[in-house]
Amino acid sequence: MGIIPANTQLQTSLQVTTETETIPSHVQLLINTTNSTVIKSVMIFAEGIFNGESHVVHPPSSGISSALSVPIFPPKDVPIDLHVKTFVGYKNSTQYHVFELSRQLPRFTLYVMAPQDTPQPPSFLTFSINERINRLVMWINQNFLLDEEISADTELDLKLIALRTGCPIFLRMVPGTMTIHCEDIDFGWGYCASSGSFPQH
């Protein structure tokens, strides 16, 4: 027995989770079905984050439900393609329908909004940039995994915390010029390379 309703769908989302005493900061891949079917297991294929390039989650029979979360630990700031196979059926099923889907982790995943009173880092890079501010805002929303999308029209003032290091990062832009305040040179140059901006000499 393994027939599921024809209108069964999978919904997925990505959520940043800050570190606790037992687990470091990570990204949660949340998967759920749209009806009473359950998720038997999930297989994820991705380069650079799992041993053997794959990861299998197989909850015990007592823990099977219509929702499942998988912690993912991106080791560095690169976009990662997740190829996911999800086995869906009922608790008493002997055969399961396999849903296949792909999600991409954006390049800068392990960053969260910083409190407004966070001190500004003394080190900085300044960029000449020909893009309009709203175009840069669009790029940030596509390449960071923030709780909510940011917006800005005439100037940008974005304060972040890098969860891997705990260091603050300030992104500030006025028309034609952008400044990044941070102590993490890898982030600064990674941002330059991925956004197409270059520091002024």
C-alpha positions as CSV (number, residue, x, y, z in Angstrom):
1,M,0.0,0.0,0.0
2,G,1.6,3.3,-1.1
3,I,-0.9,5.3,-3.1
4,I,-1.0,9.0,-1.9
5,P,-3.5,11.7,-3.0
6,A,-2.7,13.1,-6.4
7,N,-2.7,16.7,-5.0
8,T,0.1,15.9,-2.5
9,Q,2.8,18.5,-2.5
10,L,6.0,19.2,-0.7
11,Q,6.8,22.6,0.8
12,T,10.4,23.5,1.7
13,S,12.0,26.5,3.4
14,L,15.4,27.5,4.8
15,Q,15.9,28.9,8.2
16,V,19.0,30.1,10.0
17,T,19.4,28.8,13.5
18,T,21.9,30.3,16.0
19,E,24.2,28.1,18.0
20,T,23.3,26.5,21.3
21,E,25.3,24.7,23.9
22,T,25.1,21.5,21.9
23,I,25.0,22.5,18.3
24,P,26.7,25.2,16.3
25,S,24.9,27.7,14.1
26,H,23.5,26.1,11.0
27,V,20.7,26.3,8.4
28,Q,17.6,24.2,8.8
29,L,16.0,22.7,5.7
30,L,12.4,22.4,6.6
31,I,10.3,20.0,4.6
32,N,6.6,19.2,5.0
33,T,3.7,17.7,3.1
34,T,0.4,19.5,2.4
35,N,-1.9,16.8,3.8
36,S,-2.0,13.8,6.2
37,T,0.8,11.9,4.4
38,V,4.1,11.4,6.2
39,I,7.8,11.7,5.4
40,K,9.5,8.3,5.7
41,S,13.0,9.5,4.9
42,V,15.0,12.2,3.1
43,M,18.2,11.9,1.0
44,I,20.2,15.0,0.2
45,F,23.0,15.3,-2.3
46,A,25.3,18.3,-2.2
47,E,29.0,18.9,-2.8
48,G,31.3,20.1,0.0
49,I,29.0,19.7,3.1
50,F,28.4,16.0,3.6
51,N,30.9,13.1,3.9
52,G,30.5,11.2,0.6
53,E,28.5,14.2,-0.8
54,S,25.2,12.8,0.5
55,H,23.2,12.6,3.7
56,V,20.2,10.5,4.7
57,V,17.7,11.2,7.4
58,H,15.5,8.3,8.5
59,P,13.5,9.1,11.6
60,P,12.3,6.2,13.8
61,S,8.8,4.9,13.3
62,S,7.6,6.8,16.5
63,G,9.0,10.1,15.0
64,I,7.5,9.9,11.5
65,S,5.2,12.9,10.7
66,S,4.3,15.2,7.9
67,A,7.2,17.5,8.7
68,L,11.0,17.0,8.9
69,S,13.9,19.3,9.5
70,V,17.5,18.7,8.4
71,P,20.4,20.7,9.9
72,I,23.0,21.8,7.3
73,F,26.4,23.3,8.1
74,P,27.8,25.3,5.2
75,P,31.6,25.3,5.8
76,K,32.2,28.6,3.9
77,D,30.5,31.4,1.9
78,V,29.7,29.6,-1.3
79,P,26.3,28.9,-3.0
80,I,25.4,25.2,-2.5
81,D,22.9,23.3,-4.6
82,L,20.9,20.8,-2.6
83,H,19.3,17.9,-4.5
84,V,16.6,16.4,-2.3
85,K,14.7,13.1,-2.6
86,T,11.8,12.7,-0.1
87,F,10.0,9.5,0.4
88,V,6.3,10.2,1.2
89,G,3.5,7.8,2.1
90,Y,1.4,6.8,5.2
91,K,2.7,5.3,8.4
92,N,1.6,1.8,7.4
93,S,2.8,2.1,3.8
94,T,5.1,-0.5,2.3
95,Q,5.8,1.6,-0.8
96,Y,6.5,5.3,-1.0
97,H,6.3,8.1,-3.6
98,V,9.6,9.8,-4.2
99,F,9.5,13.6,-4.6
100,E,12.6,15.1,-6.1
101,L,13.4,18.8,-5.8
102,S,16.4,21.2,-5.7
103,R,17.0,24.1,-3.4
104,Q,20.0,26.4,-3.4
105,L,21.6,27.8,-0.3
106,P,22.6,31.4,-1.1
107,R,26.3,32.3,-0.8
108,F,26.1,34.2,2.5
109,T,23.8,32.0,4.7
110,L,25.2,32.2,8.3
111,Y,24.5,35.8,8.9
112,V,21.8,37.5,11.0
113,M,20.8,41.1,11.6
114,A,22.9,42.8,14.4
115,P,21.4,44.8,17.3
116,Q,21.4,48.5,16.5
117,D,23.8,49.3,19.3
118,T,26.5,46.9,17.9
119,P,29.9,48.7,17.8
120,Q,31.2,49.5,14.4
121,P,34.4,47.5,13.5
122,P,37.4,49.8,12.9
123,S,38.7,48.0,9.8
124,F,37.0,48.8,6.5
125,L,37.1,48.5,2.7
126,T,35.7,51.2,0.4
127,F,34.3,50.3,-3.0
128,S,33.4,52.3,-6.1
129,I,30.1,51.0,-7.4
130,N,28.1,52.0,-10.4
131,E,24.9,50.1,-9.4
132,R,21.9,51.8,-8.1
133,I,21.2,51.2,-4.4
134,N,17.9,49.3,-5.1
135,R,19.9,47.0,-7.4
136,L,22.4,46.2,-4.6
137,V,19.5,45.7,-2.2
138,M,18.1,43.1,-4.6
139,W,21.4,41.4,-4.8
140,I,21.7,41.2,-1.0
141,N,18.2,39.8,-0.7
142,Q,19.2,37.1,-3.2
143,N,22.6,36.2,-1.7
144,F,21.9,36.4,2.1
145,L,19.5,34.3,4.0
146,L,18.0,37.0,6.3
147,D,14.8,36.7,8.3
148,E,13.2,39.4,6.2
149,E,14.0,41.2,3.0
150,I,15.7,44.5,3.4
151,S,14.8,47.7,1.5
152,A,16.6,51.0,0.8
153,D,16.2,53.8,-1.7
154,T,18.8,56.6,-1.1
155,E,21.3,54.9,1.1
156,L,22.0,51.5,2.7
157,D,23.0,50.9,6.3
158,L,22.9,47.2,7.1
159,K,24.4,45.7,10.3
160,L,25.0,42.0,10.4
161,I,26.6,39.4,12.7
162,A,28.7,36.6,11.1
163,L,27.6,33.5,13.0
164,R,30.7,31.5,12.3
165,T,33.0,34.1,14.0
166,G,30.6,36.2,16.0
167,C,32.1,39.3,14.3
168,P,29.9,42.3,13.2
169,I,29.8,43.4,9.6
170,F,28.5,46.7,8.5
171,L,27.4,47.4,4.9
172,R,27.0,51.0,4.1
173,M,26.3,52.6,0.7
174,V,25.6,56.0,-0.7
175,P,25.3,56.6,-4.5
176,G,28.6,55.6,-6.1
177,T,30.4,54.4,-3.0
178,M,30.1,51.5,-0.6
179,T,32.0,50.8,2.6
180,I,32.2,47.5,4.4
181,H,33.3,47.6,8.0
182,C,34.5,44.2,9.2
183,E,37.5,42.4,10.7
184,D,37.0,39.4,8.5
185,I,39.1,39.9,5.3
186,D,37.7,36.7,3.8
187,F,34.2,38.1,3.9
188,G,35.4,41.5,2.5
189,W,37.1,39.9,-0.5
190,G,34.4,37.3,-1.0
191,Y,31.8,40.0,-1.1
192,C,33.9,41.9,-3.7
193,A,34.3,38.9,-5.9
194,S,30.7,37.8,-5.8
195,S,29.1,41.3,-6.2
196,G,31.5,42.4,-8.9
197,S,32.7,45.4,-6.8
198,F,36.4,46.2,-6.2
199,P,38.1,48.2,-3.5
200,Q,39.4,51.6,-4.3
201,H,43.2,52.0,-4.5
